[in-house]
Amino acid sequence: MTKLFSASLLVAVWGLTTLSASGQESAAVQKFDSDPAGSGKFYMGREIARARGERDIVWLERPEREREEQPAALMAALQLKSGEIVVDFGAGSGFYTFRLARAVGARGTVLAADIEPKMLAHIRRRAARENLTNVGLVQSTASDPRLPLGRIDLALLVGVYHQLEFPLDVMRKIRSALKPGGRLVVVEHRQEDAGVPLEKERKMSEAQLITEMSAAGFVHVETIGALPSQHIVVFGKTWNQDRP
């Protein structure tokens, strides 16, 4: 039988998967009238997107996603090293989880974090089939990623941040999970590009991302324009906040 949690980090994280959401709403999030694609909740002048009803495995694994997102270009831009510990936050079906797992190698670890148990179950089954022992599962909540403190080299959020219900709470905790020198990479569809055929709530500008991440204790490092319709925006911890 495939052993998914061979490393001590994975064993420790697996103990977090049974924890439930607190239900406490961040004071930073306000409620107003909503646009159709919006949730009715606003953060720093931006309406948080409503979670997609189509967020199922078939949608996440659709064949055209390769052409639309060009995941190989994103993986090249990440410049991952063997042995690193990476979080695929909002992992969904594991579209990026398994690419990350191969990039960091057997000495590395990828934590697939998601709030939906069915997605984590799907990743567990696939990891067992493919005999990938460096994949761990984290049952996050809406307000808490449930990540180990100070252990993460890279946290990757692809098409996830714009719909986080409690963005400030979540990003502060992701920041605490990063090692000193760790990176946060946020990938979102470009709001600046009128040719991206999505509702405004499902796109984010580079400026808005930098503003919101700054509030959570991150500093903008660079923005990589390697993808056809998405930003790759890289952040580090602010220099005076290296402690979790």
N, C-alpha and C positions, 0 to 999 in steps of 0.2 A: 504494500500500500504506500502511496506517495506521502511523504512527510513534508508538510508545508511549513512547519514552524521549528526547523532544526536549530536556528540561532537563538541565543538567549534573548535578543531584542524581540524576536517574533513571539517567543513564549510569553514575554512580559506584555506585549501588545494584545495578544489574544485574550488576556484576562480583562481587557477593556471592552470587548465587543458586546457584553451583555448590559452595559450601562445605558440608561434611557435619557431623553432630553429633559432639561429642567423646566422648560416651558416659560422661562423668564425672558421678557422682551427687553432688548437694549434700549436705553433712553435715547440713544443716537438715532433710532429709527422712528419716523413719524408717519401717521396715517392720514391720507387725503383721498379725494376722488381719483379713480383709476382710469387710465386708457385701457383698451381691450387687451393689449399684451402685457399690461402692468399688473402689479400685485396690490396697488393701492397704498403701498408703503414706500416712503422716500428716505433717502440717505444722502446728505450733502448736496441737495438739489437734484438728485437723480432718482427717478422711479425705479425701484427694484423690479426686475422682470418676474412675471408669473412663471412658475415651473412648467415646462412643457408637458402636456398630457401624453405626447407621443414618446416620452422618454422610456422606451422599452428596448430590449436587446436587438430586435429586428431593425429599428431605426438607427441605433448606435453603430450597428455593424453593416449598414447599407453599402453596397459595392461602390457607389459613386463617392463615398466619403474619401477614398484615397485620392481621387482627382480633385475634389473640392478643397481638401485641407493639406494635401501633400505632406503626410506625416514624416516621410524620410527627410525632408528639408528641415522640419522642426527638430528631429533627433540629431541631425548634424549640427544644428545651431546650439544645442544644449552642451555639446562637448563633454559628455559624461566620461568618467574615469572608472576603471575596474575597481571594485571594492567599495564604491560609494553607497550611501544610504539615501534613498529617494522616496518621496511621497507622491503618489498620483492621487491628488485630492479631488473628489468628485469623479472617481474612476469609472463609474458606470459599468459597462460590460467588460472593461479591461482593454479597450482599443489601444491605449497607450501603455498600459501596465506591462504587457508582455514584451513590447519593444524596449521599454526601460529595463526590464529584468535581463534581457539578453545583453543590453549595453553595459550594465554594471557587472555582469558575469557572476560566477558562482560565489565569489568572495563578497559580492555586494548584496544589498537587500532592497526590495521595492515593497513599500506598504501601500496597498490599495485601500483608500479610505472612501467610504460612501455612507449615506444615511439609509439606503435601501437594502434590506437583507437579501432580496432576490438577486441583486447585482453581485453582491459578495459571494453568494452561493454559486453563481455562474462562474465567477473568477476562480473559486476554489476547485470546481470540477475541471475547468480547463487546465489549471496549473497541475492538477494530478495527472490528467491525460498526457500532458507534455513533459511531465517529470521535472518541473521547475520548482526546486526546493528553496529558492530565494524570494518567494512571493509570500507576503503576510497580509492579513485582512484586518481592517479597523472599522468597526461600526461607529461612525461619527454620529453626532446629533446636530440639530439645526444651529446650535450656538457653540458647540465645542467639537473640534476635530478629534479629540482624544488621542493625541500624539505624545510620544515620549519626549521629555524636556531635553533640549540641548544635544540631540543625537542626529539631526537630519542635515545632510549636505545640500539637498535640493528639494524644494517643494514646487510641484508643477500643477497649475490649474488651467485646464483647457476648456474654454467655453462654459465656465462654472461661476466665476466671480459675480457676473452681472445679476445672477438670481439668488445669491446668498441672502437668506432672510435676516441674518444678523452679521453684516459684513465686518464691522469694527471688532466685535467679540471674536469672531473666527480668525481674522487676520492677526490680531494680537497674540492669539494662542499658537498660530502657525509660526509667528515670529519667535515665540518662546521655544518652539521645537527645533529651530535651526541652531546649528553649531555657530560659534563665532566664525565669520567668514562664509557662512552658508548662503545659498542663493534662493530667492523666490522668483519664479518665472510665471507670469500671467499671460495667457493667450486669449485674446478677445477679438471679435470682428470689429473692423475699423469704422467708427462712427463718422470719421472725416470723409469716408468714401461713399458717395451717393450711389455708386454702382453696386454696393453690397445689398442684396435684396432681402433685408430683414427689418423688422420693426425697430424703432429707435431704442426701445427698452432692451433689445437684445444685442445692441452694439455699444461700444465704449470708446471714447476718445483717449488718446495718449495722455492728454493733460488731466482728464478726470481721473484716470488710473493713478497717475503720479500724486495727485492731490489726496486721494483716498488712502493710498498706501503710506504716504507721509504721516497721516493721522494715526496710523497703526504702528509707526516706528520703523519704517523702511525708507531707504534712500534709492533714488533712481540711478541705475548703473548704465544701462544702454537700452535702446529699442532696436530690434533686428527686423529688417523688412524682407525676410526670406519667403514669406507665404503669400499666396494670391489675394487673400481677403482678410487676413488677421494680423494684428500686432503680435510680436513676441517682445514683451516688456520685462526686463530683468531688473531685480531689486536686490539690495543687500540690507543688512541691519545698519541703522545709523551708528556712527562711530562711538558714541558715548552710551550705547545701550547694548553692549555685548553680553551682558548677563541675561539669562532667561527671565 
